[in-house]
């Protein structure tokens, strides 16, 4: 791989005798990874069922390497959201921040959704996950990936950190910041990053990162944890950024990260041209670097920060509006016909409407009025001409055992592929909505009418040969 000369020169200077091994890693094949969706099945069940060559990723217990020839995106289980395809090193941030069911978590730079789906699985459907991205275009795959994964307690926003901070106060227990960066650690995975490296100036990235960190600090509860990560080797965006943040925010400390074979400690000597205090050096040595010549993955940097003190600021209180009676009646008719228990019981939340769209919104959220909210919880469906039409997100968030009528195909069944391509199927059965599954795992909806199953699989999700 032809690396930028300026990049090679800088890395040679930083790494010294280690530089040769670093550069040789770019001549090796990249590594491929997937992460099991434990919202839908266990790791043990997955290992028995998946026909891939899987080896554990040491830093993520749900993560596994696979062979490029396995092509897991072409397996029907991918369409059931049973795993997420993710570069192995990118699994480290979501694995290294302690997440407990019931936490209120913000993924501040969330698209396309790898870390959000990882956090959601660790929340186990309890608490709240707010996934934000400032790019309206990048939010689209974020929403799809959360829906595919069956995440029910997720909110998606398309906002600046400043506007989020004004609404949320010190609401969050945990915050993950996978910051926009110069992307040096992704050269092997995505050679296009080599071409764009010179335009993604390190100086420009450090300014963005500083602002994101400062706004995130405002939203974290005293005692809360914040995981900052980048996929670059540049010290200015890593140790240097953390050193400056700690200087501005003395009520933050750097927590130790569990070391895994191959992980390397941060390099405080790279943080600044000026001599740092011994105390600051000790803090920066608690940060972690993933190098492509030390681990089977790309380059990453991690810093786990704890807010030790600070003033609690209340979030904006929400005024709940009652549901229109007709909306509630149409939905309850569908629920009685299709579901074996009320949907609000599956998520600790309440029914809310936005125009003709119905959601279960997690309890305890502040008012989101004035924010660009793309997804307000578990999206159930839409009211159309006095009837309720269920959403794809509802299908993916259900367990097939929660539904009265299902149609289940095996992986080998030809009809399964036809369904994923959007075709109508010749199937006998009772009239009404049916949850279509592969084995026991939901894929989407079909509506039974006179010996045929009308296909409700979304066009944007369909199988492409």
N, C-alpha and C positions, 0 to 999 in steps of 0.2 A: 504494500500500500504506500502511495506517495503522500507523505505527511508534509504539511506546510513547513518550509525551512525555518521560519521564526519560532514555530512551535518546537521543532526538534532542537534548535539551539537553546531555548529556555529549559526544556526538560533535561537536556544534557547537563546544563549548569546546575539544576536542582538535584538531580539524582546521582551525578558523578559516576562512580563505578557500577551503579545499579542500572544506568541508562541503557546499556546494551541489552540486558534481559527485558527491559521495558519495551524497547523498539522491536525486539524479536517477537513479542507477543502479537504484534500486528500482522505477522506473517502466518499466524495460526488461525484455524477456522473459529468463527464466533460460536458462542454457546447459546442454546435454545432452552427456554424454560416454560413451565406451566404451573399454576397454583390451583389446588383442589378447592372447590367451593363447599366449605363445610356447613353452609346454610342448608344444603340440599342432601348431602351424604357425608359419610366419614371417609377419612383417608384410607382406612383399611378396606372399605367397600370399593373405593376407587381403584386401589391397587389390584384388587381381584378382577375388576371388570374391564379396565382400560387395556387395549391391545398395543400399548406403546412400550418402548424401551426406556424405563424410568429409573433415574438415580436421584437420591435425595439432594436437595440444596441445603448445605449445612446450617445456614442462618434463618431458614424459614421452614417450619415443620410441615406446612402444607405444600411446599414448593419442591418441584422435581425437574431435573434436566430431561430432555427428550432428544431423539435423533431427528435431524432435519427431514429425513425420509418418512418419518411417522405421519406428518401432515395432520396434526390434531384438529386444525380448523376445518378439515373436510370430513370429520366424523360427526354423526348425528348428535352425539352427546355434547358437542360444542354448542349446538343450537338449543340444547336444554339448559345451558348455563352451568354445566357441571364442573367447569374449570375455566380459568382465565389464562391466556397466553401472555407471558410477561418475561422480559429479560431478567435473568437470575439476580444480578446485583440490584435491580430496581425493586426487588422484594424486600431488601434490607430495611429501608426506612419504616415501612408499615409493620415489620416484625420487631423492630428494636424499641419502639415506643410502647410502654405498658398500656394496654387497652383492657378495660373491664366492662362486662355487660352493665348497662345503665349509665355509662359515661356520656357526656355531651361533647362531641368531637367535631372539630372544623378541619376539613381538608381544603386549604386555602387556594392552592393552584392545582386543581384536581384532574383536569382533562389529561388523557382520555378515560381515566377511571381505575387504573391499576391499584393505586393505593386506597382509593375509596372502597372498592370491592373487598380489598384485604381488611380494611378497618371494619366494614360492615359485618364480615364473617366473624370477626373477633367480638363484636358487640352482641352477636347472637339474637338480633331482633329487639334488644332492650336499649333504652336510651335514645339519643338523637345523633344523626350524622348530617352535618351541613357540608355539602360539596360545592365549591365555588370555582368558577373560572372567569377571567375577565374577557375572554374571547367568545363572542356569540357563536362563531362557527365551531369552535372546539367543544362547546357545551353539548352539541348534538350527540357525538359519540359517547360523551360522559353519561347522558341520560339513558341511552340505549344499553350501555354496559351495566349500569345499575339495575335497570329493568330485567335484562337478561339474567343477571345474578340472583334475581328474586328479592332484592332489597326492599323492605317495607317501611323502614323507619328513616328514610333518606329525604332530605330537602336539597334541591339544586338551585343555586343562584348564579346570576351572571352580573357580577358587581365588582367595583373597586374595593380594595381593603378598607379604605377610608369610610365608605358608605356602610359597609358591614359593621365596622367598629361603632359607628354612631347608633346603629340599631340594637346591637347585641350587648353592649356594656361588657362586663366581665362574666360572660355567660358560660364559657367553655372550660371543661376540665382538661382537655387535651387538644393540641393544635399540631397539624402536620403541614410543613411548608416544603414542598419539593420545588425549589425556587427556579425561575427562568434563569438560564446561565449560558455561558459560551459553548457548552456542549462538547468539550474536548474528550470526555470519557466515552462518547458515543461514536467516535470516528470509525471503529471497526464494525459496529452494528449498522451504522447508516453512513456510508461514504459521502452522501450529499452534505453531511455536516462539515466535512473537510472543505468543501467549496464555499460554504457560507461562514466559515469560522472568522475570516477577516472582517466581515461586515457585522458580526455579533461581537462588538468590541467589549473587552473585559470591563473597561471603565463604565460603559453604558449599563452593563449587567449589574455591576456593584451598586449603582444608584438605585435601580429597581429593587434589588435585594434589600438594601437598607430600609427603603420605605415599607416594603412588605413586612419585614421583621418588626419595625416600630409599630405598625398598625396591629399586627398579630399580638404583640405584647399587651396592647390595650384591652384585648378581648379575652385574655387568659385569667382565670381565677387565681388569687393568691394560693400557692401550693400546687398549682397546675403545671403540666409538662408540655414543652414545645419541642418538636423534632424538626430541625433544619437540615435539609439535604440538597446537594447539587450533583450533577453528573459531569463535573469539570475537575481538572487538576490544578487550575489556577489558584495560587494561595490567596490572591486578593479577594476571591469569591468564597473562600473557605476559612482557613484559620484567621486571615486578616479581617474578614467580615465579622466573625464571631468576636474577635478582640475589640473591634470598634463598638459592636453591640453591647458588650459587657461594660465598656467604658461609659456608654450613654445610659445604661440600665443597671446600676449597681445592685438592684434587688433581684437579679438573676444569677444563678450559679450553673456551672456545667456538671451534669450528672455523668457517672461512668456508664458506658455501654458494655453489655456482655460481649466479651471477646470470643471470636470463633477462629479456628485455625485458618490462617490466611489474612485475617484482618490486621491492619497496621495502625499504630497510634498516629494522631495528628502531629504535624511538624511545626511547633511554635517558632522555630528559628526562621521559618519562611514568612511569618505573619506580617512583619514590618521591617522597614529599613532601620528604624530606631530600636534601641535596646528595650525589651519588655521587662517588667518587674518579674521577679521569681514567682510571685503569686499568679500572675497572668500566664506565665509559661506552664505552670502546673495545671491550670484550668484547660489550656489548649491541648495538653497531652491527653486529656480525657476524650477528645474528639477522635473520630475513626476515619481511616481512608481504606477504600477497596481499590487495589491496583490489578490490572489485567495480567500481570506476571506473577501475582501471588494468589489469586482466586480464579475460579472458573466463571468469569463474568467480566463485565465492563467496569469502567472507572466510576467511583462514587465517593462522596464525602458525607459524614453524618455528625451532627452535634445535638445532644439531648440537653435541653435547658429547663431548669426549674425556676418558677417565680416564687421567691422565698417570702416576699412581703408585698404590700401595695394596697391601695384603696379599692374596695369593691364598688363597682358602679352598676346600678340596676339597668336591666334591659327594658325596652319599651313594652308595656303591658298590652296584651291583645284583648279586644272586646269581641267575644264570640257572638255571631249572629245566628238566629234560628234558621233551620233549613226550611225552604218552601214545602208546604204540605204535599203538593203534587209530586215534587221531586222525591220526597221520602217514600211516598206510596209506590211509585214506579220501581224504585230501587228495591224496596222490601218484597215486591212481587217476584223480582228476579232472584233475590237472595233466598226466598223460601223455596223456589223451584230448583235452584242449582246448588246452593251451599248447605252443608250439614250443620253449620253453626254460624252465628253472626260474625261478620268480618271485623267489626270493632274489637271482638274478643281476641282475634289473632294478632292484633297490634294494639298496644295500650294508647288509644287515641280517640278521636271523635270525627264524625262525618262533617265535611265542609264542602261547599260548592264554589266554583269560580265559573261564572256564566253557566254553561250547560254541563260542566265537567265536575265529577264527584271524586273526592279524595277521602282517605282516612289520614288525618293529620296527627303526628305524635303529640302527646300531652307535654305541656311545659314550655312550649316555644314562645318567644316574644312576638310582638307584632312585627310582621314583615311588610306592612304597608309602606309603599314608596320604593321598595326594592324590586329589582328585576328578578322575579321568582319564576323559574322555568318548571319546577316540579315541587309540589307542596305536600309531599308525603307519598303514601301509597295510592297511585292513581287507579281508581276502580272502573271508570268508564264514563260514558256520555249519554245524556238524555236526548232522544230523537223522536219527535212526534209522539209524545206520551208513552214512550217505551224506553227501557234502559238497555244500552248496548255495552257489553263488558270490554275492558281494555286488554291489550297484550300484557301490560304490567300486572294486572290482576291475575291473569293466567300463570305468569312466571313466579308470582309470589305465593301461589297456593301449593298445598300438598295434595296429591291426587286423592288421598284418603279423606279430604275435607269436602269433596264434591260428589253429588248424587249420581251423575252420569259421566262416564269417561269412555274414550276410545283409545286403546293402547296398542301400539305396534312394536314389534321386535326390531332390533337394529337391521336385521336381514330382510325385513318385509318391504317389498317393492312399493306398497302403498305409502310407506313412510316418506320415501323420497318424493313421491307425487304430492303429498301434503306439503312438504317443505318448499316445493316449487310453486305452490298456490293453486293446485288443481282441485276440482270438485271430485269427490269420491263416491262410488256406488256402495252404500252401506245401509243396511236395514236397522231400524231401531225406533225408540220412542221419539216423538217430536220434541224439539227444544235444544237449548245450548248444551254442548258437550265439551269437556276438557280433553284435548287430544294430547297423548303422551307417547314418549318412546320408553318402552318398559314401564316404569311407574313414574317417570319424570315429565312434568308438563312441558309442552311445546307451544300451545296456543289454543284457540277456540275453533270449533266448527258448529254449524247449526243444522240439526237434522230436520229434513223435510221430504216426506214421500219417497223413501228409498234412496235418497242422496244426502251426503253431508256437504253442505255449502262451506267453502273454505274461508276462514276469517284470519288466516295467517297474514301479517302485514307485508305489503309489497316490498318495503325497504329491508325486510329481514330474510327474504326468500333465498333459497339455495341457488347458487350460481354454479353451473357445471364448469 
